Amino acid sequence: ERNGMIGNIYSMGLALQALEATRKFYAPRQWDCAQAFSRVYAHDYQQPMAIAQVLPALVGRSYLDAAGLDCAATKNMSPGRQLPLPPVQGTHSIPRAPIQVHYCITNTLQGKHFHNCTSVEVPSGSTLLRVMEEAAKEDPQTFCFQTEQTSWGPFVTSIHGLAGSTEDRTYWQFLSAGNALEEGVGTYKPQDGEHIEAVFSIY
């Protein structure tokens, strides 16, 4: 129904592992393995956690297979027989052209409501986190924010002094053209002229 997508791009790894491990229990309904894998192949995974979850599925295994792995064949491998490291790239790089990103923060749930927008200029290829940092640099009182580091990358805990809460089931949701982002602020790379909105939401 969703062209192979199961949940979102980051739930795909575990979903594919589960479906592959329990494939014989899913008759008579079949799932389109090729279509699901094509979604995974097309995505550029960046976070180690996401890679760790999708990699077993890509080689036809699941975490359940870890107990039966024979590590004796690899533990005595000498450093000379290991795979070579990729060549180190030069430190000189071509400056990236600047792009403009429109960024808004909106709260209509708690306390004093607000809707503030700005446009910031960042180098092309910058992450949404960089956009937020530039907005906070230009107007710290309005666009200040806090993050916490997780195994999935930085997680935005508060914006403009308003923090999400598990008790209230509130969090900051990031949207582009009204659609929820499938990547976190540390990996999502906005395009030139894109409109990003952080909306204080309930899950």
MDTraj code that builds the backbone (N, CA, C; nanometers):
import mdtraj as md
import numpy as np

residues = "GLU ARG ASN GLY MET ILE GLY ASN ILE TYR SER MET GLY LEU ALA LEU GLN ALA LEU GLU ALA THR ARG LYS PHE TYR ALA PRO ARG GLN TRP ASP CYS ALA GLN ALA PHE SER ARG VAL TYR ALA HIS ASP TYR GLN GLN PRO MET ALA ILE ALA GLN VAL LEU PRO ALA LEU VAL GLY ARG SER TYR LEU ASP ALA ALA GLY LEU ASP CYS ALA ALA THR LYS ASN MET SER PRO GLY ARG GLN LEU PRO LEU PRO PRO VAL GLN GLY THR HIS SER ILE PRO ARG ALA PRO ILE GLN VAL HIS TYR CYS ILE THR ASN THR LEU GLN GLY LYS HIS PHE HIS ASN CYS THR SER VAL GLU VAL PRO SER GLY SER THR LEU LEU ARG VAL MET GLU GLU ALA ALA LYS GLU ASP PRO GLN THR PHE CYS PHE GLN THR GLU GLN THR SER TRP GLY PRO PHE VAL THR SER ILE HIS GLY LEU ALA GLY SER THR GLU ASP ARG THR TYR TRP GLN PHE LEU SER ALA GLY ASN ALA LEU GLU GLU GLY VAL GLY THR TYR LYS PRO GLN ASP GLY GLU HIS ILE GLU ALA VAL PHE SER ILE TYR".split()
xyz = np.array([
    [0.0816, -0.1204, 0.0000],
    [0.0000, 0.0000, 0.0000],
    [0.0855, 0.1262, 0.0000],
    [0.2077, 0.1185, 0.0543],
    [0.2930, 0.2367, 0.0639],
    [0.4214, 0.2167, -0.0158],
    [0.4113, 0.1468, -0.1284],
    [0.5268, 0.1216, -0.2148],
    [0.6427, 0.0568, -0.1404],
    [0.6099, -0.0355, -0.0521],
    [0.7138, -0.1095, 0.0185],
    [0.7522, -0.0545, 0.1533],
    [0.7079, 0.0653, 0.1874],
    [0.7451, 0.1259, 0.3155],
    [0.6685, 0.0590, 0.4289],
    [0.7418, 0.0218, 0.5336],
    [0.6813, -0.0369, 0.6532],
    [0.7117, 0.0578, 0.7685],
    [0.6109, 0.1289, 0.8149],
    [0.6338, 0.2307, 0.9177],
    [0.7033, 0.3492, 0.8542],
    [0.8289, 0.3749, 0.8953],
    [0.9097, 0.4773, 0.8299],
    [1.0450, 0.4165, 0.7934],
    [1.1315, 0.4949, 0.7340],
    [1.2573, 0.4405, 0.6816],
    [1.3447, 0.3824, 0.7925],
    [1.3262, 0.4304, 0.9168],
    [1.4085, 0.3812, 1.0268],
    [1.3498, 0.2597, 1.0964],
    [1.2232, 0.2305, 1.0741],
    [1.1665, 0.1066, 1.1284],
    [1.1817, -0.0080, 1.0292],
    [1.2270, 0.0236, 0.9084],
    [1.2366, -0.0783, 0.8034],
    [1.3329, -0.1918, 0.8392],
    [1.4457, -0.1601, 0.9013],
    [1.5450, -0.2629, 0.9320],
    [1.4878, -0.3736, 1.0186],
    [1.4277, -0.3359, 1.1310],
    [1.3704, -0.4362, 1.2210],
    [1.2497, -0.5045, 1.1581],
    [1.1695, -0.4277, 1.0830],
    [1.0520, -0.4868, 1.0187],
    [1.0943, -0.5940, 0.9178],
    [1.1961, -0.5656, 0.8368],
    [1.2437, -0.6637, 0.7389],
    [1.3020, -0.7871, 0.8069],
    [1.3742, -0.7652, 0.9172],
    [1.4272, -0.8795, 0.9919],
    [1.3136, -0.9679, 1.0415],
    [1.2109, -0.9036, 1.0997],
    [1.0987, -0.9799, 1.1555],
    [1.0235, -1.0549, 1.0465],
    [0.9981, -0.9896, 0.9355],
    [0.9242, -1.0543, 0.8276],
    [1.0029, -1.1692, 0.7655],
    [1.1335, -1.1503, 0.7525],
    [1.2159, -1.2565, 0.6946],
    [1.2238, -1.3761, 0.7898],
    [1.2371, -1.3490, 0.9203],
    [1.2500, -1.4569, 1.0179],
    [1.1199, -1.5348, 1.0346],
    [1.0067, -1.4701, 1.0096],
    [0.8767, -1.5365, 1.0320],
    [0.7997, -1.5550, 0.9024],
    [0.8703, -1.5537, 0.7906],
    [0.8077, -1.5594, 0.6578],
    [0.7086, -1.6765, 0.6431],
    [0.7422, -1.7933, 0.6972],
    [0.6558, -1.9100, 0.6769],
    [0.5247, -1.9008, 0.7542],
    [0.5166, -1.8087, 0.8513],
    [0.3937, -1.7950, 0.9288],
    [0.2970, -1.6946, 0.8684],
    [0.3358, -1.6307, 0.7572],
    [0.2536, -1.5244, 0.7008],
    [0.1610, -1.5708, 0.5893],
    [0.1589, -1.7006, 0.5570],
    [0.0663, -1.7511, 0.4549],
    [-0.0762, -1.7389, 0.5092],
    [-0.1746, -1.7115, 0.4250],
    [-0.1644, -1.7004, 0.2795],
    [-0.1252, -1.5604, 0.2319],
    [-0.1207, -1.4599, 0.3216],
    [-0.0887, -1.3251, 0.2749],
    [0.0616, -1.3116, 0.2574],
    [0.1033, -1.2624, 0.1420],
    [0.2451, -1.2437, 0.1132],
    [0.2804, -1.0950, 0.1231],
    [0.4040, -1.0659, 0.1566],
    [0.4516, -0.9277, 0.1539],
    [0.5530, -0.9149, 0.0419],
    [0.5569, -0.7990, -0.0183],
    [0.6415, -0.7768, -0.1352],
    [0.7841, -0.7459, -0.0893],
    [0.8632, -0.8508, -0.0794],
    [1.0016, -0.8385, -0.0325],
    [1.0832, -0.7448, -0.1208],
    [1.0752, -0.7621, -0.2517],
    [1.1564, -0.6825, -0.3451],
    [1.1226, -0.5344, -0.3346],
    [0.9951, -0.5030, -0.3214],
    [0.9539, -0.3633, -0.3132],
    [1.0045, -0.2992, -0.1843],
    [0.9957, -0.3741, -0.0724],
    [1.0443, -0.3219, 0.0556],
    [1.1953, -0.2998, 0.0517],
    [1.2686, -0.3970, -0.0040],
    [1.4141, -0.3825, -0.0114],
    [1.4551, -0.2680, -0.1033],
    [1.3772, -0.2416, -0.2073],
    [1.4123, -0.1305, -0.2969],
    [1.4055, 0.0030, -0.2228],
    [1.3129, 0.0163, -0.1264],
    [1.3066, 0.1384, -0.0459],
    [1.4310, 0.1534, 0.0398],
    [1.4787, 0.0420, 0.0950],
    [1.5983, 0.0442, 0.1790],
    [1.7216, 0.0767, 0.0954],
    [1.7334, 0.0132, -0.0226],
    [1.8498, 0.0381, -0.1085],
    [1.8577, 0.1840, -0.1525],
    [1.7428, 0.2484, -0.1672],
    [1.7401, 0.3852, -0.2180],
    [1.7731, 0.4892, -0.1109],
    [1.7752, 0.4468, 0.0157],
    [1.7995, 0.5436, 0.1234],
    [1.9466, 0.5446, 0.1640],
    [1.9990, 0.6624, 0.1919],
    [2.1371, 0.6787, 0.2366],
    [2.1388, 0.6848, 0.3892],
    [2.1511, 0.5678, 0.4531],
    [2.1519, 0.5619, 0.5993],
    [2.2804, 0.6243, 0.6524],
    [2.2675, 0.7050, 0.7576],
    [2.3818, 0.7732, 0.8169],
    [2.4095, 0.7275, 0.9601],
    [2.3040, 0.7074, 1.0405],
    [2.3247, 0.6743, 1.1813],
    [2.3674, 0.5291, 1.1984],
    [2.4648, 0.5059, 1.2874],
    [2.5096, 0.3681, 1.3135],
    [2.3955, 0.2761, 1.3572],
    [2.3017, 0.3267, 1.4383],
    [2.1916, 0.2428, 1.4857],
    [2.1042, 0.1958, 1.3692],
    [2.0742, 0.2866, 1.2774],
    [1.9912, 0.2503, 1.1623],
    [2.0630, 0.1479, 1.0744],
    [2.1918, 0.1679, 1.0553],
    [2.2709, 0.0749, 0.9740],
    [2.2751, -0.0625, 1.0403],
    [2.2928, -0.0640, 1.1740],
    [2.2998, -0.1907, 1.2470],
    [2.1692, -0.2687, 1.2371],
    [2.0574, -0.1994, 1.2242],
    [1.9288, -0.2689, 1.2157],
    [1.8965, -0.3159, 1.0750],
    [1.9426, -0.2419, 0.9739],
    [1.9072, -0.2794, 0.8372],
    [2.0068, -0.3783, 0.7765],
    [2.1316, -0.3765, 0.8234],
    [2.2352, -0.4621, 0.7653],
    [2.2039, -0.6118, 0.7737],
    [2.1575, -0.6649, 0.8883],
    [2.1255, -0.8081, 0.8901],
    [2.0225, -0.8475, 0.7841],
    [1.9205, -0.7647, 0.7662],
    [1.8175, -0.7955, 0.6669],
    [1.8754, -0.7975, 0.5258],
    [1.9715, -0.7110, 0.4992],
    [2.0315, -0.7038, 0.3660],
    [2.1114, -0.8294, 0.3313],
    [2.1575, -0.9021, 0.4335],
    [2.2315, -1.0262, 0.4079],
    [2.1466, -1.1492, 0.4397],
    [2.0143, -1.1285, 0.4510],
    [1.9221, -1.2405, 0.4698],
    [1.9241, -1.3016, 0.6083],
    [1.9595, -1.2222, 0.7079],
    [1.9647, -1.2722, 0.8452],
    [1.8840, -1.1812, 0.9369],
    [1.8776, -1.2181, 1.0639],
    [1.8143, -1.1334, 1.1645],
    [1.8985, -1.1411, 1.2908],
    [1.8643, -1.0610, 1.3895],
    [1.9360, -1.0659, 1.5168],
    [1.9256, -1.2043, 1.5806],
    [1.8208, -1.2802, 1.5468],
    [1.8047, -1.4150, 1.6014],
    [1.9195, -1.5068, 1.5596],
    [1.9826, -1.4762, 1.4455],
    [2.0921, -1.5596, 1.3965],
    [2.2230, -1.5356, 1.4721],
    [2.2294, -1.4287, 1.5518],
    [2.3550, -1.3936, 1.6183],
    [2.4023, -1.5041, 1.7124],
    [2.3092, -1.5748, 1.7771],
    [2.3474, -1.6803, 1.8717],
    [2.4153, -1.7978, 1.8026],
    [2.3869, -1.8181, 1.6741],
    [2.4435, -1.9322, 1.6044],
    [2.5633, -1.9003, 1.5176],
    [2.6170, -1.7779, 1.5259],
    [2.7307, -1.7417, 1.4408],
    [2.8589, -1.8078, 1.4894],
    [2.9441, -1.8490, 1.3968],
    [3.0728, -1.9078, 1.4291],
    [3.1795, -1.8007, 1.4132],
    [3.2241, -1.7472, 1.5253],
    [3.3220, -1.6378, 1.5209],
    [3.4651, -1.6891, 1.5165],
    [3.4854, -1.8198, 1.5346],
    [3.6211, -1.8753, 1.5367],
    [3.6945, -1.8506, 1.4052],
    [3.6204, -1.8468, 1.2949],
    [3.6829, -1.8293, 1.1635],
    [3.7415, -1.6909, 1.1459],
    [3.6942, -1.5925, 1.2215],
    [3.7416, -1.4558, 1.2014],
    [3.8271, -1.4026, 1.3157],
    [3.8255, -1.4685, 1.4338],
    [3.8959, -1.4093, 1.5479],
    [4.0480, -1.4112, 1.5327],
    [4.1004, -1.5042, 1.4525],
    [4.2455, -1.5125, 1.4340],
    [4.2932, -1.4427, 1.3073],
    [4.2051, -1.3664, 1.2451],
    [4.2442, -1.2981, 1.1215],
    [4.3490, -1.1912, 1.1533],
    [4.4614, -1.1970, 1.0864],
    [4.5669, -1.0993, 1.1119],
    [4.5290, -0.9653, 1.0499],
    [4.5864, -0.8561, 1.1049],
    [4.5541, -0.7242, 1.0490],
    [4.5819, -0.7140, 0.9003],
    [4.6843, -0.7859, 0.8522],
    [4.7185, -0.7792, 0.7110],
    [4.6144, -0.8425, 0.6204],
    [4.5314, -0.9324, 0.6784],
    [4.4305, -1.0010, 0.5972],
    [4.2946, -0.9320, 0.6051],
    [4.2828, -0.8307, 0.6884],
    [4.1560, -0.7610, 0.7002],
    [4.1348, -0.6702, 0.5802],
    [4.0120, -0.6272, 0.5646],
    [3.9806, -0.5400, 0.4510],
    [4.0570, -0.4092, 0.4613],
    [4.1058, -0.3564, 0.3506],
    [4.1800, -0.2300, 0.3555],
    [4.0873, -0.1131, 0.3873],
    [4.1438, -0.0143, 0.4551],
    [4.0673, 0.1065, 0.4848],
    [4.0544, 0.1912, 0.3588],
    [3.9439, 0.2652, 0.3473],
    [3.9310, 0.3515, 0.2303],
    [4.0351, 0.4616, 0.2340],
    [4.0759, 0.5123, 0.1182],
    [4.1762, 0.6189, 0.1171],
    [4.1238, 0.7440, 0.1847],
    [4.2141, 0.8146, 0.2530],
    [4.1765, 0.9393, 0.3209],
    [4.1638, 1.0502, 0.2171],
    [4.0522, 1.1210, 0.2243],
    [4.0306, 1.2307, 0.1310],
    [4.1141, 1.3522, 0.1719],
    [4.1479, 1.4347, 0.0769],
    [4.2239, 1.5557, 0.1057],
    [4.1439, 1.6517, 0.1924],
    [4.2156, 1.7392, 0.2627],
    [4.1481, 1.8323, 0.3526],
    [4.0942, 1.9534, 0.2777],
    [4.1352, 1.9722, 0.1541],
    [4.0872, 2.0866, 0.0774],
    [3.9556, 2.0507, 0.0111],
    [3.8566, 2.1360, 0.0289],
    [3.7273, 2.1093, -0.0329],
    [3.6769, 2.2355, -0.1005],
    [3.5935, 2.2138, -0.1984],
    [3.5351, 2.3261, -0.2709],
    [3.4229, 2.3859, -0.1863],
    [3.4212, 2.5167, -0.1688],
    [3.3143, 2.5783, -0.0900],
    [3.1781, 2.5467, -0.1517],
    [3.0832, 2.5145, -0.0660],
    [2.9489, 2.4810, -0.1134],
    [2.8657, 2.6075, -0.1290],
    [2.7868, 2.6119, -0.2333],
    [2.7015, 2.7279, -0.2599],
    [2.5996, 2.7426, -0.1472],
    [2.5666, 2.8652, -0.1095],
    [2.4688, 2.8845, -0.0024],
    [2.3262, 2.8570, -0.0509],
    [2.2442, 2.8109, 0.0401],
    [2.1019, 2.7942, 0.0130],
    [2.0236, 2.8700, 0.1198],
    [1.8991, 2.9000, 0.0886],
    [1.8140, 2.9678, 0.1858],
    [1.7035, 2.8715, 0.2302],
    [1.6853, 2.8616, 0.3616],
    [1.5830, 2.7746, 0.4185],
    [1.4915, 2.8590, 0.5066],
    [1.3610, 2.8424, 0.4886],
    [1.2614, 2.9123, 0.5693],
    [1.2252, 2.8210, 0.6860],
    [1.2380, 2.8742, 0.8078],
    [1.2213, 2.7928, 0.9282],
    [1.1224, 2.8591, 1.0223],
    [1.0204, 2.7837, 1.0641],
    [0.9186, 2.8352, 1.1553],
    [0.9062, 2.7451, 1.2770],
    [0.8699, 2.8054, 1.3911],
    [0.8381, 2.7295, 1.5118],
    [0.6974, 2.7684, 1.5546],
    [0.6162, 2.6683, 1.5891],
    [0.4751, 2.6936, 1.6184],
    [0.4309, 2.6164, 1.7424],
    [0.3607, 2.6862, 1.8327],
    [0.3008, 2.6232, 1.9500],
    [0.1595, 2.6763, 1.9678],
    [0.0621, 2.5871, 1.9578],
    [-0.0768, 2.6236, 1.9862],
    [-0.1349, 2.5298, 2.0916],
    [-0.0471, 2.4637, 2.1678],
    [-0.0916, 2.3650, 2.2664],
    [-0.0843, 2.4134, 2.4102],
    [0.0277, 2.4726, 2.4481],
    [0.0506, 2.5046, 2.5890],
    [0.0968, 2.6478, 2.6085],
    [0.0618, 2.7023, 2.7265],
    [0.1102, 2.8348, 2.7638],
    [0.0764, 2.9403, 2.6601],
    [0.1676, 3.0360, 2.6460],
    [0.1485, 3.1422, 2.5481],
    [0.1785, 3.0886, 2.4089],
    [0.0796, 3.0953, 2.3211],
    [0.0979, 3.0430, 2.1850],
    [0.1938, 3.1328, 2.1069],
    [0.2647, 3.0731, 2.0109],
    [0.3546, 3.1516, 1.9262],
    [0.3698, 3.0870, 1.7899],
    [0.4025, 3.1701, 1.6946],
    [0.4346, 3.1257, 1.5583],
    [0.5385, 3.2241, 1.5058],
    [0.6635, 3.1800, 1.5011],
    [0.7736, 3.2666, 1.4589],
    [0.8454, 3.2043, 1.3405],
    [0.8814, 3.2879, 1.2445],
    [0.9494, 3.2401, 1.1239],
    [1.0730, 3.3240, 1.0955],
    [1.1668, 3.2614, 1.0268],
    [1.2863, 3.3303, 0.9817],
    [1.3374, 3.2603, 0.8565],
    [1.4253, 3.3263, 0.7852],
    [1.4955, 3.2648, 0.6720],
    [1.6433, 3.2711, 0.7019],
    [1.7113, 3.1577, 0.6884],
    [1.8548, 3.1535, 0.7157],
    [1.9284, 3.1028, 0.5931],
    [2.0531, 3.1415, 0.5844],
    [2.1387, 3.0981, 0.4745],
    [2.2449, 3.0051, 0.5298],
    [2.2551, 2.8874, 0.4703],
    [2.3538, 2.7868, 0.5112],
    [2.4169, 2.7277, 0.3858],
    [2.5339, 2.6656, 0.3974],
    [2.5924, 2.5993, 0.2799],
    [2.5049, 2.4834, 0.2331],
    [2.4971, 2.4602, 0.1044],
    [2.4196, 2.3468, 0.0533],
    [2.4743, 2.2177, 0.1139],
    [2.3858, 2.1253, 0.1409],
    [2.4260, 2.0010, 0.2052],
    [2.4248, 2.0076, 0.3561],
    [2.3876, 2.1234, 0.4114],
    [2.3805, 2.1371, 0.5570],
    [2.2612, 2.0606, 0.6117],
    [2.2725, 2.0170, 0.7350],
    [2.1627, 1.9469, 0.8001],
    [2.0633, 2.0478, 0.8583],
    [1.9467, 1.9973, 0.8944],
    [1.8465, 2.0810, 0.9595],
    [1.8987, 2.1342, 1.0923],
    [1.9817, 2.0565, 1.1605],
    [2.0419, 2.1026, 1.2855],
    [2.1230, 2.2294, 1.2618],
    [2.1960, 2.2344, 1.1508],
    [2.2747, 2.3537, 1.1172],
    [2.1816, 2.4732, 1.0914],
    [2.0686, 2.4491, 1.0263],
    [1.9704, 2.5550, 1.0023],
    [1.9203, 2.6098, 1.1354],
    [1.8881, 2.5198, 1.2282],
    [1.8391, 2.5617, 1.3598],
    [1.9452, 2.6404, 1.4359],
    [2.0709, 2.5978, 1.4241],
    [2.1806, 2.6686, 1.4907],
    [2.1963, 2.8094, 1.4347],
    [2.1842, 2.8240, 1.3026],
    [2.1948, 2.9563, 1.2410],
    [2.0795, 3.0463, 1.2845],
    [1.9582, 2.9906, 1.2909],
    [1.8420, 3.0688, 1.3355],
    [1.8612, 3.1144, 1.4792],
    [1.9132, 3.0251, 1.5639],
    [1.9361, 3.0596, 1.7041],
    [2.0473, 3.1623, 1.7188],
    [2.1445, 3.1569, 1.6279],
    [2.2536, 3.2543, 1.6319],
    [2.2026, 3.3938, 1.5961],
    [2.1127, 3.4013, 1.4984],
    [2.0589, 3.5300, 1.4547],
    [1.9576, 3.5880, 1.5543],
    [1.8789, 3.5009, 1.6199],
    [1.7768, 3.5472, 1.7150],
    [1.7657, 3.4456, 1.8286],
    [1.8601, 3.4532, 1.9249],
    [1.8660, 3.3517, 2.0298],
    [1.7419, 3.3461, 2.1195],
    [1.6791, 3.4593, 2.1448],
    [1.5615, 3.4592, 2.2326],
    [1.4444, 3.3841, 2.1709],
    [1.4293, 3.3940, 2.0411],
    [1.3156, 3.3312, 1.9743],
    [1.3445, 3.1868, 1.9348],
    [1.4617, 3.1616, 1.8777],
    [1.4877, 3.0304, 1.8175],
    [1.5845, 2.9426, 1.8975],
    [1.6030, 2.9750, 2.0268],
    [1.6889, 2.8902, 2.1092],
    [1.6289, 2.7496, 2.1172],
    [1.7132, 2.6494, 2.1310],
    [1.6657, 2.5113, 2.1402],
    [1.7669, 2.4274, 2.2152],
    [1.7222, 2.3108, 2.2599],
    [1.8095, 2.2160, 2.3286],
    [1.7916, 2.0780, 2.2662],
    [1.8997, 2.0019, 2.2665],
    [1.8948, 1.8647, 2.2151],
    [1.9569, 1.7717, 2.3175],
    [1.9284, 1.6438, 2.3018],
    [2.0015, 1.5417, 2.3763],
    [2.0484, 1.4376, 2.2764],
    [2.1664, 1.3839, 2.3018],
    [2.2241, 1.2873, 2.2097],
    [2.1646, 1.1494, 2.2348],
    [2.1205, 1.0834, 2.1281],
    [2.0683, 0.9475, 2.1380],
    [2.1433, 0.8601, 2.0385],
    [2.1173, 0.7305, 2.0434],
    [2.1827, 0.6399, 1.9484],
    [2.1335, 0.6637, 1.8067],
    [2.0248, 0.7386, 1.7906],
    [1.9710, 0.7734, 1.6584],
    [2.0145, 0.9135, 1.6165],
    [2.1033, 0.9768, 1.6935],
    [2.1464, 1.1125, 1.6633],
    [2.0818, 1.2119, 1.7584],
    [2.1031, 1.3430, 1.7361],
    [2.0480, 1.4437, 1.8268],
    [1.8953, 1.4468, 1.8230],
    [1.8347, 1.4567, 1.9406],
    [1.6893, 1.4632, 1.9548],
    [1.6548, 1.5979, 2.0162],
    [1.5678, 1.6739, 1.9501],
    [1.5302, 1.8071, 1.9984],
    [1.4340, 1.7917, 2.1159],
    [1.4760, 1.8404, 2.2328],
    [1.3937, 1.8299, 2.3531],
    [1.3119, 1.9558, 2.3782],
    [1.3650, 2.0716, 2.3400],
    [1.2894, 2.1953, 2.3611],
    [1.3264, 2.3003, 2.2570],
    [1.2292, 2.3867, 2.2278],
    [1.2488, 2.5015, 2.1392],
    [1.1792, 2.6201, 2.2044],
    [1.2441, 2.7354, 2.2034],
    [1.1863, 2.8588, 2.2592],
    [1.1470, 2.8385, 2.4063],
    [1.2244, 2.7536, 2.4760],
    [1.1987, 2.7289, 2.6173],
    [1.0851, 2.6321, 2.6451],
    [1.0227, 2.5775, 2.5417],
    [0.9103, 2.4857, 2.5589],
    [0.9579, 2.3431, 2.5317],
    [0.9530, 2.2597, 2.6365],
    [1.0052, 2.1236, 2.6248],
    [0.8931, 2.0217, 2.6116],
    [0.9196, 1.9173, 2.5339],
    [0.8271, 1.8059, 2.5238],
    [0.8242, 1.7280, 2.6546],
    [0.7177, 1.6515, 2.6748],
    [0.7014, 1.5789, 2.8005],
    [0.6349, 1.4442, 2.7745],
    [0.6904, 1.3395, 2.8346],
    [0.6279, 1.2083, 2.8211],
    [0.4960, 1.2038, 2.8979],
    [0.4855, 1.2806, 3.0071],
    [0.3598, 1.2840, 3.0835],
    [0.2474, 1.3458, 3.0007],
    [0.2795, 1.4555, 2.9316],
    [0.1788, 1.5226, 2.8483],
    [0.1720, 1.4636, 2.7082],
    [0.2663, 1.3725, 2.6784],
    [0.2772, 1.3116, 2.5448],
    [0.3002, 1.4184, 2.4377],
    [0.3825, 1.5166, 2.4704],
    [0.4120, 1.6247, 2.3763],
    [0.5554, 1.6136, 2.3261],
    [0.5768, 1.6627, 2.2045],
    [0.7096, 1.6607, 2.1440],
    [0.7121, 1.7623, 2.0297],
    [0.8324, 1.7907, 1.9798],
    [0.8489, 1.8798, 1.8650],
    [0.8536, 1.7952, 1.7380],
    [0.7552, 1.8174, 1.6517],
    [0.7475, 1.7447, 1.5243],
    [0.7968, 1.8373, 1.4125],
    [0.8787, 1.7837, 1.3228],
    [0.9338, 1.8626, 1.2126],
    [0.8650, 1.8256, 1.0820],
    [0.8208, 1.9281, 1.0107],
    [0.7456, 1.9104, 0.8866],
    [0.8103, 1.9868, 0.7727],
    [0.7954, 1.9320, 0.6525],
    [0.8340, 2.0021, 0.5307],
    [0.7143, 1.9996, 0.4381],
    [0.6637, 2.1162, 0.4019],
    [0.5438, 2.1267, 0.3177],
    [0.4283, 2.0462, 0.3779],
    [0.4175, 2.0470, 0.5107],
    [0.3081, 1.9795, 0.5790],
    [0.3276, 1.8316, 0.6037],
    [0.4383, 1.7743, 0.5537],
    [0.4650, 1.6311, 0.5709],
    [0.5737, 1.6094, 0.6756],
    [0.5509, 1.5128, 0.7648],
    [0.6485, 1.4833, 0.8694],
    [0.7790, 1.4331, 0.8076],
    [0.8908, 1.4823, 0.8605],
    [1.0217, 1.4381, 0.8124],
    [1.0471, 1.2958, 0.8578],
    [1.1081, 1.2155, 0.7719],
    [1.1410, 1.0770, 0.8057],
    [1.2814, 1.0640, 0.8623],
    [1.3554, 1.1747, 0.8645],
    [1.4897, 1.1739, 0.9196],
    [1.4971, 1.2742, 1.0336],
    [1.5965, 1.2553, 1.1201],
    [1.6163, 1.3460, 1.2316],
    [1.6880, 1.4728, 1.1897],
    [1.6947, 1.5692, 1.2820],
    [1.7557, 1.6986, 1.2510],
    [1.9042, 1.6868, 1.2209],
    [1.9680, 1.5809, 1.2708],
    [2.1113, 1.5639, 1.2486],
    [2.1466, 1.5059, 1.1130],
    [2.0470, 1.4535, 1.0403],
    [2.0754, 1.3945, 0.9094],
    [1.9928, 1.4543, 0.7962],
    [1.8769, 1.5114, 0.8262],
    [1.7933, 1.5670, 0.7193],
    [1.8606, 1.6907, 0.6598],
    [1.8676, 1.6952, 0.5265],
    [1.9335, 1.8059, 0.4567],
    [1.8313, 1.8813, 0.3720],
    [1.7878, 1.9990, 0.4189],
    [1.6893, 2.0763, 0.3429],
    [1.7441, 2.1236, 0.2088],
    [1.6524, 2.1460, 0.1154],
    [1.6868, 2.1977, -0.0163],
    [1.6716, 2.3501, -0.0181],
    [1.7274, 2.4120, -0.1201],
    [1.7173, 2.5569, -0.1337],
    [1.5709, 2.5983, -0.1460],
    [1.5288, 2.6932, -0.0638],
    [1.3921, 2.7443, -0.0680],
    [1.2916, 2.6608, 0.0092],
    [1.3374, 2.5551, 0.0742],
    [1.2443, 2.4669, 0.1463],
    [1.1893, 2.5348, 0.2711],
    [1.0642, 2.5030, 0.3037],
    [0.9977, 2.5543, 0.4239],
    [0.9917, 2.4417, 0.5267],
    [1.0588, 2.4616, 0.6392],
    [1.0595, 2.3640, 0.7485],
    [0.9845, 2.4250, 0.8660],
    [0.8968, 2.3465, 0.9271],
    [0.8238, 2.3951, 1.0438],
    [0.8384, 2.2965, 1.1581],
    [0.8728, 2.3484, 1.2765],
    [0.8748, 2.2699, 1.3992],
    [0.7453, 2.3013, 1.4734],
    [0.6624, 2.1987, 1.4937],
    [0.5308, 2.2179, 1.5539],
    [0.5235, 2.1402, 1.6855],
    [0.4884, 2.2092, 1.7932],
    [0.4710, 2.1417, 1.9214],
    [0.3464, 2.0576, 1.9126],
    [0.3608, 1.9248, 1.9281],
    [0.2543, 1.8319, 1.8958],
    [0.2312, 1.7302, 2.0070],
    [0.1211, 1.6558, 1.9930],
    [0.0860, 1.5472, 2.0850],
    [0.0931, 1.4162, 2.0076],
    [0.1507, 1.3126, 2.0714],
    [0.1524, 1.1805, 2.0055],
    [0.0513, 1.0882, 2.0708],
])
top = md.Topology()
chain = top.add_chain()
for i, resn in enumerate(residues, 1):
    res = top.add_residue(resn, chain, resSeq=i)
    for name in ("N", "CA", "C"):
        top.add_atom(name, md.element.get_by_symbol(name[0]), res)
traj = md.Trajectory(xyz[None], top)
